[in-house]
């Protein structure tokens, strides 16, 4: 699998917000539908999205296909600026009434909301260059280990560029947890996983020297707290056109 990112594991210090593009923030959360409610939920969510989330505050909604949250839906809003999110409010009484009356009764549980910030200095494609399928890796380092991951991100960007991978790097703030989210946007869907030439290990070693990829992974394994990989798939019927 050439295109499986080779991400053993990258993280980053949160740099100054002054360094970020203005519209670089995405709000995201996940929902799980009650058993037997899928049809009613789909109808209610599609109607809600069409009425309230097709303009400035449009959604992009994904099925979470794999990982511990497999079977849930991921709802993204953005990218916007922090100032725009501050002024968003709850989109009005009609919006909240519709969601609470028509959508929420079919939801078994919801994750807390989180905000993720696009990091152009580590990414190889634009924040809004979305794809229908993506591989998402949530990386959590041990306390105090952000500097080591910062170096790793700088080392991996030229590797991703040489392989032609559309990689997006976000930092995340969620209940005080600082983490990094690495997203490989799959240009050709699952076909991007077909072996078709050099892989991440080979390209990394060609740039940094023989054996450096294994050495870097071994170093990172010592400072990594957890890493979760998930595959997501776009649901256009719930998303803005």
N, C-alpha and C positions, 0 to 999 in steps of 0.2 A: 504494500500500500504506500505508494510514493507520497500521496498527498495527505496522509494522516498527520499532518502538522509537525511531527517530531517534537512535540512540546512536552517535554518532560517537565512544563513546570516553571512558569515564569511569573514574576510579580514585580511591582513597581512602587516606589515612593509617590505619594500624591504631590505633584509639583504645584506651583502657584497657579491659581485659577486665571491669573492675568495672561498665562501662556496659552490658554485654550481658545479655540475658535468660538465665536459667539453662540452659535447654535450647535452645541456639542453634547447636550444632556438628554438622556432618555429615561423616562419613567416606566417601570415594568413591574408586573405581578403575575401570579399564576392562580388559576381556579380549577377545582375538581368538581365535576358534575355528579349529581346524585344518581345512583343506579335507577334506570327506568325513566329518566328525565331527559335523555339526550335529544330527542326530537323536539320537545317543547323548549328546551334550552337553546338549541340551535336557531329556532324560529325567533325567539325573543331577543337573542344577542344580535342576530343579523338586522332585525328591525331597529334595535337601539343604536347599533353602529351607524346605520344609514341615516338616522335622524340627527344624531348628536356627535358623531365622530367621523364625518366625511369632509370637514372643512379644516380650519386651522389646527384643531385638536384631533386629527385623524389617527386611527389605530392601524397597527400591523399586528395581526393575530397569528399565532403558530400552534400547531400540535407539538407537544413534547413526546417524541417517539420512544426514546430510550432513557436509561438512567433512573435514579430513585424517584423522580417526578414524572416518569413515563405515564401517559394517560391524561395528563393535565393539559390545559391551554395556557399559553403565555401571551399576555396582552401588553403591547408596547405602545407608548405615546411619545412622539418626538422624532427627530431631535429639535430641541428648543434651547433657549438660553435660561439661565437661572432666574433672570428677571421676568421672563415670560411665564415660567412656572409659578413664580411668586404671585403674579397677577391672575393666574388661571382660576383660582377659587374652585367651586364645585360645579361650574358650568350652569348654575341656575337650578331653581326649584323643580322645573319640569324634567330636567335631566336626572336629578337625584330620585324623583318620584318614579320615573319610568324604570330606572335601574332597580330600585328597591322593590317595586311592585311586580315587575315582569321578568327580570333576570335573576335576581338574588334568590327567589324561592326554589330555583332549580340547582343551586350551588351547594355542594356538600361542605366545602371549605375553601378558604382563600389564603394565599401566602401574604405576608406583609409586603407593602410596596417598597421598592428600592429605586435609587437613582444611580445610573451609570454614566460615566463621563468619557467621551471619545478622546483617545490619545494619538494625535496625528504623527507625532515623532516616532512612534513604534509601529504604526499601521502601514499597510501597503495599498490601501484603497480608501475611498471617501466614506464618510459615515453614512451617507444616504445611498450608497451603491449596494442595494439589498439583493438577495438571491432567494429563490424559492425553498432551497434547503440549505442548512448550515450546521456545522459541527461547533458546539459551544463547550468550552472548557472553563470551569470555575476553579481558580487556584487560590488556596489559602496558605500563606507561609506561617511558620512559627514566629513568635514575637521577636522583633528586632532584626529580622532577616530581609527587610525590604531592599537594602542596598545591593545585596548579592543578586537579587532578581532584576534590579535595574540594569546591571551589567549584562545579564543574560538577554534581556530584550534588545539591547543594542546589538548584540552579537547575532541574534536570530533574524532581524529584519532583512539584512542583505541575502540571507539564505532563502527566505520566503520570496523575495523579489526575484532571485535567480530562477526559482522554481515556478514563478508565475502565479503564486497563491494570493488570493484576495483575503488578506488577514486584517482584522479589525481588533484593536486592543482598547479595552475600557478599564477604568478603575471604578470600584463600586463602594457605595456607602449604604450599609444595611444593618440597622440595629447596632451601630457602632463598629461593625465588622469591616475592616479594610481588606479588600481583595482585588484580584485582577480577573477579568473575563476576557478570554481569547476566543474570537469567533473566526472560523474559516468559512467564508461564504463560498458555497460550492457552485461554480459557474455552470457546470453540466450535471448538477444533482449528484446522485450516488456514483455516476460514472467517473467522477473525479478521483475515486478511490482505486481505480484500476491501475496496476503497475505499468508505467510507460516511460521508463528511463531512470534517471538519477533520483535518489531519495534524499530526505533531509540529512541523514547521517553522512552520506557521501558528499553532498554539497557543503555541509558545515565543515567537514574535515578538509575539503579542498580549499576553503577560505582560511581556516584557522590552524591547519596542520593535522597530520595523521594522528588519530587517537583522541583528538580534543573533544569530539562529541560524547564519547563514553565517559571521559573525565568530567565534563560539565554535568552530565546526568547524575553521576555518582555524587558530585558535590551538592547538587540541588536536592537529591533524595534525603540528605541529612538535615535540610532546613525546611522541608515541605511538611506542613501540617496535614493537608488534605487536597485532593484534586478530583473533581467530578466531571465526567465527559458525557454530553448528551447530544442527540441529534434532534433537530426541530424542522418542521415542514410548514410552509405558509398556507394559511386558510383565507383565500381571497374573498369568500362570501361574508366574512366578518370584518374585512379591512377596506380602507378607503381606496377607491380606484385611482 
